[in-house]
Amino acid sequence: MDERLEREIQRVGRALAAAFPSHRGNALKALDNRAMDLAAEDAELRAALFRFVDVVPACRSLDDLAGHLTGYLEQVHTRPPSLRAAMRMGDTKAGRAALGAAGAAGVRHMAHRFIVGADPAAALPALRGLWRDGIAASVDLLGEATVTAGEADRYAARCAEALDALAAVYDALDPRPMLERDTLGPLPRANLSVKVSALTPLLRPEAPERGQRDAAPRLRELLRHAARVGAHLHIDMESLDSREAVLELVLALLAEPEFADGPSAGVVLQAYLRDSPQTLDTILAWARATPRAQPLVVRLVKGAYWDHEVVAARQHGWSVPVFERKADCDRNFEALTTRLLEARPLVRVAIASHNLRSVAHAIARNRLAGGDDADLELQILRGLGDDLGHALASEGLRVRAYCPVGDLVAGMAYLVRRLLENTANESFLSDHAHGVPIEQLLAPPA
Ligand SMILES: Cc1cc2nc3c(=O)[nH]c(=O)nc-3n(C[C@H](O)[C@H](O)[C@H](O)COP(=O)(O)OP(=O)(O)OC[C@H]3O[C@@H](n4cnc5c(N)ncnc54)[C@H](O)[C@@H]3O)c2cc1C
């Protein structure tokens, strides 16, 4: 099986790589990629750009913006010529206005690469466009940290409005059989991702029950709303200190009799956590004991908070809860993929990764086990995985793009997280961007 599997992974991976769209002639995309490359190569420049991205929403004038930009860039010791030119512009008032405008426009442009619109209404054309291209979406409403009950109520209200808006827009679209049905039955077109930490200000590791009790009524109401409009509700996973509380809460609510017939809902499993196989045991035991009309969707990711988990554990003198070798994380991702595929129809499986090897492995494993392509969903982040998303859609696979919606201020934390991910040393996207050969990109994790 292993040799056959490896051969199939290579075949699928190469076919996908060949189906990546070409960006020749797309100047804006090339510019974005160049900015990412520069940032990836130089830690000081990366830090300066992150600080600038953080401060943009707080600046009141172009002069102010330019002042910040040149101030941060002064801390970069080796400057490419384009940066030296930008800094000279900071010497005159007209130059500062132009530089400030260019900096703000650059950040806004970069943010729009990741964010589909300021609110669900503004995002609708992009969502329609994706659907036409054979790509479903899950919308994520960006927001600032929830520190009061009022903010949690407002987030819940925005989610409810988004469910209505999404249901209305998707109702009017042409059929896309691959995106709306698997062998178990219909899949909702409208799909919203939510964060429990935004539904309560009280989610704290030292008193998880308080956060659960406070978030429960808002999440229950959202589940009811999703069931009413026929949408899917996916609950994202955040850092480890809230994992137990979030998983327990979601599974407890979904087990309530009123939700036995719907809505379709899902949770996230993070493969970078060393104990993720035990978390999967918990999820599968729950699914076995809790028959629902629409099986739980499990989205497998590696995990977005790797640096945070390492730093937090070291600060407290705890053992590090995440794998510290990238290959160990990747191998665990493949093992969990296999277990999830084998657990169907108890759960529906969504593999969320931009790593060609991880994705090709899931597709190959499914096919070799006699599975139908329709019973495997592949998920990407808008702005980071667009090329892979289009390649997957062109190969007739089901793909869903995770689409953040929000204004520039709310989007900053998200943008910084994505920039970090895209410029991190140990990332498939950075290897791919730097021309690492396909054999290496598709090699088994070792
Ligand atoms: C649709 C979608 C939804 C998502 N939802 C969530 C979510 O709810 N919660 C969440 O946490 N993340 C979520 N993510 C983010 C996801 O975790 C990251 O995109 C992902 O970790 C990047 O992995 P990759 O397979 O694309 O890339 P790769 O380049 O293969 O992997 C990078 C990842 O490997 C891990 N890593 C890096 N260095 C090391 C190391 N030295 N040792 C061990 N591991 C290492 C980190 O997790 C890093 O992010 C989502 C992603 C997608 C596409």
The ligand as an SDF file (V2000), in Angstrom:
LIG
                    3D

 53 58  0  0  0  0  0  0  0  0999 V2000
   -9.7790   26.8980    5.5250 C   0  0  0  0  0  0  0  0  0  0  0  0
   -8.8430   27.0470    6.6740 C   0  0  0  0  0  0  0  0  0  0  0  0
   -9.3330   27.2010    7.9530 C   0  0  0  0  0  0  0  0  0  0  0  0
   -8.4660   27.3010    9.0500 C   0  0  0  0  0  0  0  0  0  0  0  0
   -8.9580   27.3580   10.3290 N   0  0  0  0  0  0  0  0  0  0  0  0
   -8.1020   27.3270   11.3770 C   0  0  0  0  0  0  0  0  0  0  0  0
   -8.5480   27.2470   12.7170 C   0  0  0  0  0  0  0  0  0  0  0  0
   -9.7550   27.2340   13.0050 O   0  0  0  0  0  0  0  0  0  0  0  0
   -7.6380   27.2020   13.7120 N   0  0  0  0  0  0  0  0  0  0  0  0
   -6.2800   27.2040   13.4620 C   0  0  0  0  0  0  0  0  0  0  0  0
   -5.4680   27.1270   14.4010 O   0  0  0  0  0  0  0  0  0  0  0  0
   -5.8240   27.3010   12.2010 N   0  0  0  0  0  0  0  0  0  0  0  0
   -6.6980   27.3590   11.1670 C   0  0  0  0  0  0  0  0  0  0  0  0
   -6.2230   27.4380    9.8890 N   0  0  0  0  0  0  0  0  0  0  0  0
   -4.8320   27.8670    9.6660 C   0  0  0  0  0  0  0  0  0  0  0  0
   -3.9570   26.7200    9.4930 C   0  0  0  0  0  0  0  0  0  0  0  0
   -3.6840   26.1840   10.7560 O   0  0  0  0  0  0  0  0  0  0  0  0
   -2.6960   27.2340    8.8190 C   0  0  0  0  0  0  0  0  0  0  0  0
   -3.0880   27.7240    7.5530 O   0  0  0  0  0  0  0  0  0  0  0  0
   -1.7890   26.1180    8.6560 C   0  0  0  0  0  0  0  0  0  0  0  0
   -1.1910   25.8130    9.8790 O   0  0  0  0  0  0  0  0  0  0  0  0
   -0.7390   26.2770    7.5850 C   0  0  0  0  0  0  0  0  0  0  0  0
   -0.4950   24.9290    7.2620 O   0  0  0  0  0  0  0  0  0  0  0  0
   -0.2650   24.3740    5.7900 P   0  0  0  0  0  0  0  0  0  0  0  0
   -0.5340   22.9260    5.7880 O   0  0  0  0  0  0  0  0  0  0  0  0
   -1.0140   25.2200    4.8440 O   0  0  0  0  0  0  0  0  0  0  0  0
    1.2630   24.7660    5.5290 O   0  0  0  0  0  0  0  0  0  0  0  0
    2.6400   24.1510    5.9440 P   0  0  0  0  0  0  0  0  0  0  0  0
    3.6050   25.1340    5.4070 O   0  0  0  0  0  0  0  0  0  0  0  0
    2.7790   22.7330    5.5490 O   0  0  0  0  0  0  0  0  0  0  0  0
    2.6560   24.1740    7.5200 O   0  0  0  0  0  0  0  0  0  0  0  0
    2.8900   25.3110    8.2790 C   0  0  0  0  0  0  0  0  0  0  0  0
    2.4160   24.9560    9.6610 C   0  0  0  0  0  0  0  0  0  0  0  0
    3.2400   23.9290   10.2160 O   0  0  0  0  0  0  0  0  0  0  0  0
    3.3470   24.1010   11.6090 C   0  0  0  0  0  0  0  0  0  0  0  0
    4.7800   24.3080   11.9030 N   0  0  0  0  0  0  0  0  0  0  0  0
    5.6220   25.2840   11.4500 C   0  0  0  0  0  0  0  0  0  0  0  0
    6.8640   25.1270   11.9410 N   0  0  0  0  0  0  0  0  0  0  0  0
    6.8210   24.0100   12.7200 C   0  0  0  0  0  0  0  0  0  0  0  0
    7.7810   23.3190   13.4960 C   0  0  0  0  0  0  0  0  0  0  0  0
    9.0470   23.7440   13.5940 N   0  0  0  0  0  0  0  0  0  0  0  0
    7.3920   22.2010   14.1520 N   0  0  0  0  0  0  0  0  0  0  0  0
    6.1210   21.7460   14.0760 C   0  0  0  0  0  0  0  0  0  0  0  0
    5.1520   22.3620   13.3620 N   0  0  0  0  0  0  0  0  0  0  0  0
    5.4930   23.4810   12.6960 C   0  0  0  0  0  0  0  0  0  0  0  0
    2.5160   25.3230   11.9540 C   0  0  0  0  0  0  0  0  0  0  0  0
    1.2220   24.8840   12.3120 O   0  0  0  0  0  0  0  0  0  0  0  0
    2.4770   26.0960   10.6510 C   0  0  0  0  0  0  0  0  0  0  0  0
    1.3370   26.9270   10.5560 O   0  0  0  0  0  0  0  0  0  0  0  0
   -7.0780   27.3090    8.8200 C   0  0  0  0  0  0  0  0  0  0  0  0
   -6.5670   27.1600    7.5230 C   0  0  0  0  0  0  0  0  0  0  0  0
   -7.4230   27.0070    6.4600 C   0  0  0  0  0  0  0  0  0  0  0  0
   -6.8480   26.7980    5.0950 C   0  0  0  0  0  0  0  0  0  0  0  0
  1  2  1  0
  2  3  1  0
  2 52  2  0
  3  4  2  0
  4  5  1  0
  4 50  1  0
  5  6  2  0
  6  7  1  0
  6 13  1  0
  7  8  2  0
  7  9  1  0
  9 10  1  0
 10 11  2  0
 10 12  1  0
 12 13  2  0
 13 14  1  0
 14 15  1  0
 14 50  1  0
 15 16  1  0
 16 17  1  0
 16 18  1  0
 18 19  1  0
 18 20  1  0
 20 21  1  0
 20 22  1  0
 22 23  1  0
 23 24  1  0
 24 25  2  0
 24 26  1  0
 24 27  1  0
 27 28  1  0
 28 29  2  0
 28 30  1  0
 28 31  1  0
 31 32  1  0
 32 33  1  0
 33 34  1  0
 33 48  1  0
 34 35  1  0
 35 36  1  0
 35 46  1  0
 36 37  1  0
 36 45  1  0
 37 38  2  0
 38 39  1  0
 39 40  1  0
 39 45  2  0
 40 41  1  0
 40 42  2  0
 42 43  1  0
 43 44  2  0
 44 45  1  0
 46 47  1  0
 46 48  1  0
 48 49  1  0
 50 51  2  0
 51 52  1  0
 52 53  1  0
M  END
$$$$
